[in-house]
């Protein structure tokens, strides 16, 4: 079983070759498109593993020549350009699989074996998806999983459930699925089910007939009908009332809706993408969410990582938002590297939404064209954050802001943090004990001599503390 490997990085080529040979494959390697085409013309291969950026061109753009030479050969694409653009382009070629670098070599070897054993590969010649203005930014490992899931649902109408904390960009995922999929010519209709009063949600979703209730002076088409031929995005689905959940389930099962006050069934052709920042399974156990609706929606789950799990993306996101701010009339700025690193150390409990708002505020207030850490620090210090009941407060926020503002030297962060924490702690306890060091030591749970030594090291005078207190 021969596999053709096209890779211009010699180290990666050696590793992949060894892994495939361990699986029983014979491997032929080359590093260019021209050599690839020559080998395909001279022989037959069971699978092609190719990088995107090669010595003489783009491996994806030239897949057409591969299809012409070997129409049934499965293709596996590798890329260090870990963007949604690349993932979509790879998907549009009909590739068997796409692997962003770095990847698990064992998973690649297993995928090649699956590809060789597969008799049905996706057809070539699909119309290229428009990738201009893609809404998602980030090349972190966490986002690669999101991109790969998005590409898997572009050529079908499977229902998608997007999961993630508030502010992670769930609606952007829904927009990407719509814009890049085969329904892009249809409407994209977004509904925040949590923002609609319970008594009106059925009318909003399914429409109503004239006279159905007080104020219904004319027939109204609901969101399902408005989205027909396109995509209906149901945000905050976990907050939908139980009665509306029942109607929604029926609409999903039947493919039709009945307007409030109406008798006729109206057929609708919509792709459903739902989203929630809540854990639905405990809600099912508590009787707050229908289990059958959950399984109807959760056909393809896509979990969006919080920003704290993709900090590598923060500099790119910040620069992206600075560019957006400039297009919206705010002053144009550049982000210095030390400023980018400061932003990456902040907690961003509001996720991408909080970062975006902060960058817009920064673009408005910054005086210099180049924004560095000195320009960011005052805004960090003045920013107030109102946490919700899922967040921890106090110490975690203080530590994050201290790290961002002080930027202690590498290798000395621990000692600097202890000193910064001990000083206000000792002062507060001494004030409570009226400067009595014995009682302060007992309250702190440390030896009195230890307290005296630390007070000396930190230049804290108990008498002065009491006087100032």
Order of alpha helices (4+ residues) and beta strands (2+ residues): beta-alpha-beta-alpha-beta-beta-beta-alpha-beta-alpha-beta-alpha-alpha-beta-alpha-beta-alpha-alpha-beta-alpha-beta-beta-beta-alpha-alpha-beta-alpha-beta-alpha-alpha-beta-alpha-alpha-alpha-alpha-alpha-alpha
